[in-house]
Amino acid sequence: MSILRLIFAIILPPLGVFLAVGIRGAFWLNILLTLLGYIPGIIHAVWIIAKEDG
């Protein structure tokens, strides 16, 4: 499942974060970061997914 989350994190970062943590603060932060810049959204999404798979 984490490979699928990482693919979603690259294509659509908020979806990857949503699959990892649901609708929490990290999800909303990722939406904001993705709107401000696509690359920061990807970095944050990969970080959150890696932390959750821990």
Secondary structure, 3 states (H helix, E strand, C coil): CHHHHHHHHHHCHHHHHHHHHCCCHHHHHHHHHHHHCHHHHHHHHHHHHHHHHC
